[in-house]
Amino acid sequence: MSFLNTLKKLIPAFGLVAASLTAQAQEAQYTTYDTAFPSHTPNKVEVLEFFSYACPHCAAMEPLVEKLSKELPEGAVLVQVPVAFNAAMQPMQQLFYSLMALNRPDLHEKVFSAIHQEKKRLFTRDAIVEWVVEQGVDKKAFEDAYDSFGVNTQVRRATELTNQYEIGATPSFTVAGKYLTSPGMTGTYEKAITVVKELLAKEMKK
């Protein structure tokens, strides 16, 4: 069995499935947490996007998420959280945070394209390093970032957030630590973004 097939077998089905939370009907376009979680961005209302590079729906939504990030009102911030439902997915978490550490957010969308359009298997450290170097990134600088205490701390924090918010599928969005929505709840990618905006507007009025 190839590594890719093993990975597909290990990870749960991505995409249009809402995280399992009590107290809300399945047909609702969002759910509300019993207790709001605090923002970790000082003086900002956070919109968290839980995503995975392996998720085709996340790849399809990336242009919409990028547009959302540019349209957020003052006082709000988008924080992208790479999800690992198991250990096999951790290298992709490290890839994301390494790119951010090296100030290469321009490669974020290219990772999606490499995996889902070019069919690159960026699921191991060696494959990731090889691809990143092909993008013009210094190998040592990337490896130093990838293996750094800072990146690994962020990876652990991302997993903690995934568990805290009971994320069971990607992409999923939380707003102000209170609300969870996803394309699985809203029916379309575009509607999910609309619901995020509506929930954010509701919170910003308080």
Solvent accessible surface area in square Angstrom, and as a share of the most:
residue,aa,sasa,rsa
1,M,168,0.75
2,S,38,0.25
3,F,89,0.37
4,L,41,0.20
5,N,77,0.39
6,T,48,0.28
7,L,3,0.01
8,K,123,0.52
9,K,154,0.65
10,L,100,0.50
11,I,20,0.10
12,P,59,0.37
13,A,82,0.64
14,F,29,0.12
15,G,0,0.00
16,L,89,0.44
17,V,83,0.47
18,A,39,0.30
19,A,7,0.05
20,S,101,0.65
21,L,34,0.17
22,T,114,0.66
23,A,85,0.66
24,Q,74,0.33
25,A,56,0.43
26,Q,178,0.79
27,E,142,0.64
28,A,28,0.22
29,Q,74,0.33
30,Y,73,0.28
31,T,9,0.05
32,T,50,0.29
33,Y,20,0.07
34,D,133,0.69
35,T,98,0.57
36,A,50,0.39
37,F,46,0.19
38,P,90,0.56
39,S,54,0.35
40,H,109,0.49
41,T,35,0.20
42,P,109,0.69
43,N,153,0.78
44,K,77,0.33
45,V,38,0.22
46,E,13,0.06
47,V,0,0.00
48,L,6,0.03
49,E,1,0.01
50,F,0,0.00
51,F,1,0.00
52,S,2,0.01
53,Y,2,0.01
54,A,15,0.12
55,C,0,0.00
56,P,74,0.46
57,H,45,0.20
58,C,0,0.00
59,A,22,0.17
60,A,52,0.40
61,M,0,0.00
62,E,7,0.03
63,P,72,0.45
64,L,48,0.24
65,V,1,0.01
66,E,77,0.34
67,K,114,0.48
68,L,2,0.01
69,S,42,0.27
70,K,154,0.65
71,E,80,0.36
72,L,31,0.15
73,P,63,0.40
74,E,167,0.75
75,G,20,0.20
76,A,11,0.09
77,V,40,0.23
78,L,30,0.15
79,V,47,0.27
80,Q,37,0.16
81,V,2,0.01
82,P,3,0.02
83,V,4,0.02
84,A,16,0.13
85,F,55,0.23
86,N,39,0.20
87,A,88,0.68
88,A,23,0.18
89,M,0,0.00
90,Q,68,0.30
91,P,26,0.17
92,M,6,0.03
93,Q,2,0.01
94,Q,18,0.08
95,L,0,0.00
96,F,9,0.04
97,Y,23,0.09
98,S,0,0.00
99,L,0,0.00
100,M,65,0.29
101,A,66,0.51
102,L,52,0.26
103,N,120,0.62
104,R,68,0.25
105,P,75,0.47
106,D,78,0.40
107,L,1,0.01
108,H,11,0.05
109,E,83,0.37
110,K,103,0.44
111,V,0,0.00
112,F,6,0.03
113,S,31,0.20
114,A,1,0.00
115,I,14,0.07
116,H,44,0.20
117,Q,139,0.62
118,E,104,0.47
119,K,148,0.63
120,K,79,0.34
121,R,130,0.47
122,L,5,0.02
123,F,8,0.03
124,T,50,0.29
125,R,85,0.31
126,D,110,0.57
127,A,29,0.22
128,I,0,0.00
129,V,8,0.05
130,E,111,0.50
131,W,11,0.04
132,V,0,0.00
133,V,60,0.34
134,E,108,0.48
135,Q,54,0.24
136,G,64,0.61
137,V,14,0.08
138,D,91,0.47
139,K,108,0.46
140,K,137,0.58
141,A,37,0.29
142,F,0,0.00
143,E,41,0.19
144,D,76,0.39
145,A,12,0.09
146,Y,7,0.03
147,D,79,0.41
148,S,36,0.23
149,F,163,0.68
150,G,40,0.39
151,V,3,0.02
152,N,37,0.19
153,T,54,0.31
154,Q,79,0.35
155,V,6,0.04
156,R,124,0.45
157,R,75,0.27
158,A,1,0.00
159,T,47,0.27
160,E,95,0.43
161,L,17,0.08
162,T,8,0.04
163,N,104,0.53
164,Q,66,0.29
165,Y,5,0.02
166,E,93,0.42
167,I,11,0.06
168,G,39,0.38
169,A,1,0.01
170,T,0,0.00
171,P,0,0.00
172,S,1,0.00
173,F,0,0.00
174,T,1,0.00
175,V,0,0.00
176,A,22,0.17
177,G,6,0.06
178,K,56,0.24
179,Y,12,0.05
180,L,1,0.00
181,T,0,0.00
182,S,1,0.01
183,P,1,0.01
184,G,33,0.32
185,M,21,0.09
186,T,17,0.10
187,G,53,0.51
188,T,70,0.41
189,Y,55,0.21
190,E,102,0.46
191,K,66,0.28
192,A,0,0.00
193,I,16,0.08
194,T,55,0.32
195,V,3,0.02
196,V,0,0.00
197,K,79,0.33
198,E,97,0.44
199,L,7,0.03
200,L,4,0.02
201,A,48,0.37
202,K,95,0.40
203,E,18,0.08
204,M,64,0.29
205,K,171,0.72
206,K,160,0.68
